[in-house]
Amino acid sequence: MAPSHFTHLDPLGRARMVDVTAKDASHRRAIARCRVYMNEDTASAIASGAIQKGDVLAVARVAGIQAAKQTANLLPLCHPLLVGSVYVNFRIEDRYVEIETNVDTVDRTGVEMEALTACSVAALTIYDMCKSIDRGMIIGDLALWEKTGGRSGTWRRESTDDDSGGFDR
């Protein structure tokens, strides 16, 4: 594929930010999920509030919200957006914590990267707060689950029994 087919490359193949100035602002939403896999004792300690550093999920929630708002500072070709809302939710299972983020805006480009960044940073925060008791944790399964709005409309990931998670759709 020639460089001109990539939206983030100019005709000479140099990185550029896509021009969205001619687009109309519209409501856009994105949902992302990931999991932090861990020992059963770690998941139990999170659920019971027994982690020495404090309330793991409360801190991870704030970290995810903050991360969504800072995405353009972390990813060089992302547009700075007015993030309208960020929800970060958790589901604790025996051997993992599942994170779901939901980000909304009214803007000229989507919030997929904001939702994915929020999910990632919430997961990293869980790892940071629990690493003293479980350095073997694994962060995985990061994926976009849904996006709405914009020219391309709605997209939803097809779920299977293995990856649908516990969040109602």
C-alpha positions, 0 to 999 in steps of 0.5 A, spaced: 500 500 500 502 506 498 504 511 503 498 516 501 493 511 503 495 512 510 491 517 513 497 519 518 502 520 512 502 526 508 504 525 500 511 524 502 510 519 507 511 524 513 507 523 519 502 528 520 495 529 524 489 528 520 485 535 518 479 534 522 477 542 521 472 541 516 468 536 520 462 537 524 462 536 531 457 530 533 456 525 539 461 520 539 462 514 544 467 509 545 467 503 550 474 499 551 476 493 556 482 489 558 483 484 564 489 484 569 490 477 571 493 475 578 493 470 583 486 468 587 489 471 593 490 478 590 483 478 587 481 477 594 485 482 597 482 487 592 475 485 593 476 486 601 480 492 601 486 489 604 491 492 599 496 496 604 496 502 599 489 503 599 483 502 595 485 499 589 479 500 585 478 507 587 485 509 585 485 506 578 478 509 577 481 516 578 487 514 574 483 512 568 479 518 568 485 522 568 488 518 563 482 519 558 483 526 559 491 526 557 491 521 551 493 527 546 499 528 550 501 521 550 499 519 543 503 524 538 497 524 532 491 524 537 487 530 537 486 534 543 478 533 545 473 535 550 472 529 553 465 530 556 464 524 560 469 518 562 466 512 566 471 506 569 468 500 572 470 494 574 468 486 575 472 482 580 473 475 578 477 469 582 483 470 578 482 477 574 480 484 575 476 486 568 476 493 567 471 497 562 471 504 560 466 508 557 468 515 554 463 520 551 465 527 547 461 532 542 467 533 537 470 532 530 473 525 531 472 519 535 474 517 543 477 510 541 484 512 543 481 515 550 477 509 552 483 504 550 488 509 554 483 510 560 483 502 560 490 501 560 492 506 565 487 503 570 490 496 569 497 499 570 494 502 576 492 496 579 498 493 577 502 498 581 498 498 587 498 490 588 505 489 585 508 488 592 504 481 593 503 479 586 509 481 581 506 475 576 500 479 574 499 480 567 495 485 563 491 483 557 485 483 553 485 490 551 480 491 546 475 496 543 468 493 544 464 499 541 464 506 538 459 510 536 458 516 532 462 520 526 462 518 519 463 511 520 457 510 524 457 504 530 461 499 530 461 493 535 466 487 537 462 480 536 463 477 543 464 470 544 463 466 550 470 466 552 471 474 551 464 477 552 466 479 560 461 480 565 458 487 563 451 487 560 451 490 553 
